[in-house]
Amino acid sequence: MAKSKQTVTPISPGGEGNDREKTDRENVVRRSVRFFGETVHELRRVTWPTRKEVVQYTAAALITCLVMGLLVFAFDEGVAKIFALLGIGV
């Protein structure tokens, strides 16, 4: 079986191409408006945390960061002391 050849029609700047570009732009605008509308709809369906929960979650995050920071500091100081005992200068 022989494959059929596809013909490509060039788009001229003053002709049919402008209509297509206009349609593409309209589609982009229409899709963007739809996207933001759906986003607002979904955000209205979200169960937002209460003020008390936000405070609790924030406190838990800050305490976790503080503990992790202290662990990293302790590890760094321990390695530095071990290097000092071995005479390795860093």
Backbone as CSV, one residue per row, in Angstrom:
resi,resn,N_x,N_y,N_z,CA_x,CA_y,CA_z,C_x,C_y,C_z
1,MET,0.825,-1.173,0.000,0.000,0.000,0.000,0.872,1.238,0.000
2,ALA,0.511,2.179,-0.786,1.265,3.427,-0.862,0.692,4.415,0.147
3,LYS,1.597,5.134,0.783,1.162,6.145,1.733,0.709,7.383,0.975
4,SER,-0.351,7.988,1.464,-0.817,9.209,0.815,0.000,10.388,1.324
5,LYS,0.253,11.316,0.450,1.020,12.504,0.824,0.080,13.551,1.380
6,GLN,0.531,14.173,2.462,-0.260,15.255,3.037,0.244,16.566,2.463
7,THR,-0.681,17.431,2.125,-0.274,18.731,1.624,-0.376,19.744,2.744
8,VAL,0.587,20.628,2.802,0.627,21.664,3.817,0.348,22.988,3.134
9,THR,-0.667,23.670,3.610,-1.017,24.965,3.040,-0.382,26.051,3.890
10,PRO,0.470,26.893,3.299,1.093,27.956,4.084,0.048,28.981,4.516
11,ILE,0.266,29.530,5.712,-0.644,30.536,6.246,-0.075,31.901,5.900
12,SER,-0.875,32.689,5.198,-0.400,34.012,4.807,-0.714,35.004,5.907
13,PRO,0.154,36.016,6.118,-0.040,36.970,7.205,-1.336,37.752,7.103
14,GLY,-1.822,38.013,5.899,-3.015,38.827,5.766,-4.269,38.021,5.536
15,GLY,-4.161,36.728,5.522,-5.317,35.933,5.134,-5.894,35.121,6.259
16,GLU,-6.030,33.847,6.002,-6.700,32.913,6.888,-6.011,32.793,8.249
17,GLY,-4.709,32.998,8.301,-3.947,32.839,9.537,-4.417,33.756,10.639
18,ASN,-4.806,34.988,10.312,-5.239,35.930,11.340,-6.520,35.473,12.013
19,ASP,-7.427,34.885,11.247,-8.654,34.366,11.842,-8.336,33.249,12.826
20,ARG,-7.397,32.412,12.447,-7.024,31.304,13.335,-6.356,31.826,14.596
21,GLU,-5.472,32.818,14.451,-4.807,33.389,15.626,-5.832,34.035,16.543
22,LYS,-6.821,34.716,15.964,-7.855,35.346,16.771,-8.643,34.286,17.535
23,THR,-8.982,33.198,16.866,-9.704,32.105,17.505,-8.862,31.479,18.617
24,ASP,-7.563,31.304,18.360,-6.674,30.746,19.385,-6.617,31.653,20.601
25,ARG,-6.535,32.964,20.366,-6.494,33.912,21.490,-7.795,33.866,22.279
26,GLU,-8.926,33.791,21.569,-10.211,33.698,22.254,-10.285,32.418,23.081
27,ASN,-9.769,31.318,22.544,-9.769,30.056,23.287,-8.914,30.160,24.534
28,VAL,-7.770,30.825,24.442,-6.890,30.987,25.605,-7.601,31.802,26.671
29,VAL,-8.252,32.883,26.263,-8.972,33.725,27.221,-10.115,32.931,27.847
30,ARG,-10.875,32.212,27.025,-12.000,31.432,27.532,-11.516,30.362,28.506
31,ARG,-10.423,29.676,28.161,-9.885,28.642,29.051,-9.352,29.250,30.338
32,SER,-8.737,30.426,30.257,-8.204,31.082,31.459,-9.335,31.475,32.403
33,VAL,-10.393,32.057,31.851,-11.541,32.445,32.676,-12.155,31.208,33.324
34,ARG,-12.276,30.134,32.561,-12.830,28.887,33.104,-11.947,28.341,34.214
35,PHE,-10.622,28.375,34.006,-9.682,27.875,35.018,-9.847,28.632,36.329
36,PHE,-9.875,29.977,36.247,-9.989,30.757,37.479,-11.360,30.573,38.135
37,GLY,-12.399,30.412,37.338,-13.718,30.144,37.905,-13.746,28.827,38.655
38,GLU,-13.144,27.798,38.064,-13.093,26.494,38.724,-12.220,26.550,39.975
39,THR,-11.159,27.351,39.934,-10.286,27.500,41.104,-11.064,28.112,42.270
40,VAL,-11.814,29.174,41.992,-12.623,29.808,43.038,-13.641,28.809,43.585
41,HIS,-14.271,28.058,42.713,-15.250,27.048,43.136,-14.609,26.021,44.068
42,GLU,-13.434,25.530,43.709,-12.748,24.532,44.548,-12.330,25.132,45.886
43,LEU,-11.867,26.386,45.882,-11.441,27.007,47.138,-12.619,27.212,48.093
44,ARG,-13.811,27.363,47.544,-14.993,27.475,48.409,-15.348,26.146,49.054
45,ARG,-14.921,25.054,48.447,-15.222,23.718,48.977,-14.206,23.268,50.029
46,VAL,-13.113,24.002,50.177,-12.045,23.624,51.104,-12.531,23.787,52.545
47,THR,-12.158,22.848,53.388,-12.423,22.977,54.816,-11.216,23.679,55.429
48,TRP,-11.402,24.956,55.743,-10.298,25.746,56.259,-10.117,25.474,57.754
49,PRO,-8.864,25.484,58.244,-8.626,25.248,59.676,-9.113,26.437,60.504
50,THR,-9.431,26.148,61.756,-9.840,27.218,62.667,-8.605,27.988,63.124
51,ARG,-8.838,29.134,63.747,-7.726,29.944,64.246,-6.888,29.148,65.253
52,LYS,-7.572,28.394,66.121,-6.881,27.586,67.128,-5.984,26.537,66.463
53,GLU,-6.493,25.882,65.419,-5.705,24.872,64.715,-4.485,25.500,64.037
54,VAL,-4.673,26.681,63.450,-3.548,27.358,62.787,-2.457,27.685,63.804
55,VAL,-2.852,28.164,64.973,-1.880,28.476,66.023,-1.154,27.207,66.460
56,GLN,-1.890,26.110,66.639,-1.280,24.850,67.054,-0.299,24.333,65.994
57,TYR,-0.713,24.379,64.731,0.158,23.888,63.655,1.407,24.756,63.518
58,THR,1.237,26.068,63.683,2.379,26.982,63.596,3.354,26.721,64.741
59,ALA,2.821,26.526,65.944,3.676,26.240,67.101,4.422,24.921,66.887
60,ALA,3.735,23.922,66.390,4.381,22.629,66.145,5.493,22.773,65.110
61,ALA,5.264,23.554,64.056,6.282,23.757,63.021,7.488,24.505,63.583
62,LEU,7.243,25.533,64.386,8.353,26.301,64.965,9.171,25.453,65.937
63,ILE,8.493,24.668,66.751,9.204,23.797,67.697,10.023,22.761,66.939
64,THR,9.459,22.187,65.894,10.190,21.213,65.079,11.434,21.847,64.464
65,CYS,11.298,23.061,63.939,12.457,23.767,63.354,13.511,24.037,64.420
66,LEU,13.095,24.444,65.593,14.040,24.719,66.680,14.781,23.452,67.082
67,VAL,14.057,22.352,67.259,14.689,21.083,67.650,15.664,20.615,66.570
68,MET,15.252,20.676,65.305,16.140,20.257,64.221,17.377,21.152,64.148
69,GLY,17.180,22.455,64.343,18.318,23.372,64.350,19.298,23.043,65.462
70,LEU,18.771,22.737,66.651,19.640,22.358,67.769,20.379,21.051,67.484
71,LEU,19.706,20.093,66.863,20.365,18.831,66.519,21.496,19.045,65.506
72,VAL,21.250,19.865,64.511,22.289,20.143,63.519,23.460,20.874,64.178
73,PHE,23.150,21.844,65.054,24.197,22.572,65.759,25.038,21.613,66.614
74,ALA,24.360,20.729,67.355,25.077,19.787,68.218,25.954,18.851,67.384
75,PHE,25.435,18.359,66.282,26.211,17.485,65.409,27.426,18.224,64.862
76,ASP,27.235,19.463,64.431,28.330,20.260,63.880,29.414,20.500,64.940
77,GLU,28.999,20.846,66.137,29.966,21.073,67.213,30.695,19.774,67.576
78,GLY,29.977,18.660,67.607,30.600,17.375,67.914,31.633,16.986,66.882
79,VAL,31.309,17.147,65.612,32.267,16.825,64.551,33.475,17.754,64.632
80,ALA,33.238,19.036,64.917,34.349,19.994,65.035,35.278,19.596,66.186
81,LYS,34.727,19.152,67.310,35.559,18.736,68.449,36.343,17.463,68.125
82,ILE,35.704,16.537,67.436,36.398,15.305,67.036,37.545,15.655,66.114
83,PHE,37.325,16.542,65.146,38.393,16.959,64.232,39.521,17.658,65.005
84,ALA,39.151,18.471,66.014,40.169,19.165,66.808,41.004,18.157,67.587
85,LEU,40.375,17.118,68.140,41.113,16.096,68.881,42.063,15.317,67.961
86,LEU,41.649,15.113,66.728,42.473,14.381,65.779,43.526,15.277,65.114
87,GLY,43.418,16.575,65.357,44.388,17.495,64.766,44.103,17.837,63.316
88,ILE,42.897,17.606,62.902,42.519,17.922,61.525,41.920,19.319,61.530
89,GLY,42.560,20.226,60.832,42.056,21.603,60.782,41.121,21.806,59.606
90,VAL,39.976,22.344,59.920,39.021,22.610,58.838,38.733,24.076,58.792
